[in-house]
């Protein structure tokens, strides 16, 4: 059975640098009828566990460690026994939300996370956060970009631990090189494609300076 992609939207808050904002997050579930991985366990462990159902959850993968993407990860891990994966460069952010709970495994650039016929290749794409990653599966024709690339441009770089020139380098070198018809499934909002976003790179650079 081929892997499929399921989508859940959860709501909560994002807090950093002393401010708090209401946000809706995309939670992505990739797998089949037997096993799945969850990408970004945001806000609501109960809703995510319900969506997973009786399938085996093999990994909880964090695209980065802003609180709105990881706040439900420990509770989901506790309920399911699934390990939490994070890039080590995002530990300073992780500790702000979960000072007493470490991730279980470290993500590394080029690593492949396999589940139910899906092969998610980890692309380290710093900029929005130092340990931000995207997950690319050529077989599914999709890349999960977290908050690195959205419909309409790069993720925000105005807060701590973020850097605009770095996110531009990540998008140009790691994402816009993917096939144009690759579907971009984002951390918030609507999906897009690499082909739809690639022509706008110079405009983003001009706007960002």
N, C-alpha and C positions, 0 to 999 in steps of 0.2 A: 504494500500500500504506500502510495507516494505521500510525502509530507505535505501538510497544508498549513495555512496561516490563519489564525483567528485573532480577532481584535476586540479589545475591551477598553472603554474609557472610564477612568476613575477621577474623582475630584478631591481636592484638598488644598494645601497651601505650600508655597515655596518661600523659604526664608534664607536670607544671606545678607551679611553686612548691615544687620540691624533693621532690615525691612522685611515685610511679609506680604505676599500677594496670593490671591485666589487663582488656582490653575486647574485645568483639565489635562490629564496625562493619557497618552496612548500606552497601553500594555499589550505586548505582542506575545502570542502563544504559538509556538511552532512545533509541529509533530503530527502524530496520527492518532488512531483510536487507542493506542496502548501506552505511548510515552510522548512527553513533550518537554520543551524548555520554555521558561518565561523570560522575556526580555523586559527589564525594568518593572520591578514589583512596587508599583506606586499606590500609596494611600490606603488601600483597602484589601487586606489579606483575605478577608472572608469572600469578597466578590471574586478575587483571583482564584482562590481555592475552589470555589463553586464552578468557575469556568473550566478549570482543570478536571474537575470531577474525580472519577476513580482511576484516571490514568496516572502512570508513574511520572512524577516530575523529576527529571534528571539533573537540571541545573537552573539556578536563578542568576541570569547574566545582567550585570549592571553596565549600561553604556557610559555612565559617569556617576559621581557620588554626590550630586546636588540632592538635598533632602527629599525633594518631590519625586525623585526616581528610585530612592532606596528606602523610604520610610517604612514600607510594609515588608521589606525583605526578611528581616529576622523572624517576624511572626509567621511568615509563609514557610520559611525554612523549618521552623519548629514544628509546624503542623504536618509537613510533608516529608521531612528528612532530607530535602534537597540541599545541596551545597550552594553557597553564594560565591559568585565569581566577580572580581573587580580588578582593574588595572592598578598596580601598586602606586603609581604616581598620584592617585586620587585619595590616598589615605588621609591627608590633612583635612579634606572635605568630609570623608566618611566619619572621622572621629568627632566632628561637630554634631552629627546626628546620633551616632551609635558609639559612644566612648567605651562601652564595656563589651562590645561584641565585634570581633574581627571577622572579615570575610574568610571563607574557607579555602579559597584558591585564588591564585593570581593569574589574570589574563596576560597574554604576551602577544605581541604583533606576529601575525602569521600563523598563530595557533588555529586549529580547526576544532570546533565543538560539534560533535555528531549526535544527532538524535533522529530516530525514525526515518532514516533515509535523507535527512537534511544535513548539509555540511556547511556550517557557519564559520567563515574565515574571519578572524579578528584583524581589523585594521586599526592600528593606533592612530588616532586623529586628534591630537591635542589642539587647544585653542580656546574652546568654550570652557574646558577644564583640562588640567594637565594630563589626566589619565583617561580622557574621553576616547571611546572606541566606537567603531561602526562594525556591523556584522554583515558580511556579504555571502550570499549563496547563489552562485551562477545557475544552479539547477532550478531554483525557484525564481530566478530572474529578478532578485530583489536585494536591496541593501537596507538594513535597519540603521538609521543614522543618529538616533538619540536626539541631542540638541546641537549637533554639528552642522547639519544642513536641513533647511526647511523649504517648503514651497515659497519661493520669493527671496531666498538668500541664506546667509550664514546665521548660526545661533548667536545669541548676545555675547558680547565680550566686555561689557561695562563694569563688571564686578570683580571681586577678588579672585585670584588664581586663573584669570582668563586673559587672552592676548589676541588682538585682532590680526596682526601679521601672521601669527602662528596658525590661526584657524583658516586663513586664506591659503596658506601653504598646504595644509592638510586637505582642504577641499580640492585644490587644483591638482595635487600630486597623487592623492589616494582615491578620490571619489569621481572626479570628472574624467578620469581615465577609464572608468567602467563603461560597458556598452551603453549606448544612448537610450535603449529601451528598458534599462534597468529601473524597476520601480523603487522609489525612495520612500520608505516608511519611517515617519518621523516620530519624535518624542511628544510632540503636541501638534494638533491641527491636521490638515489634509495631507495625503500622500501626493507625490509628484514623480517626475522621472529625471534621470540624469540629463537626457536630451533637452528637456524643458528648461533646466537650470543652467546648463553649461554656457549658453551664449551670453549670460548676464554677469560673468565673472568680472570683467573690467569695470562694469557699472558698480558692482559691490565694492571693489577696491577704491574707486573714485569717491563713493559715498562714505566709505569708512575712514578716509583720511581727514 
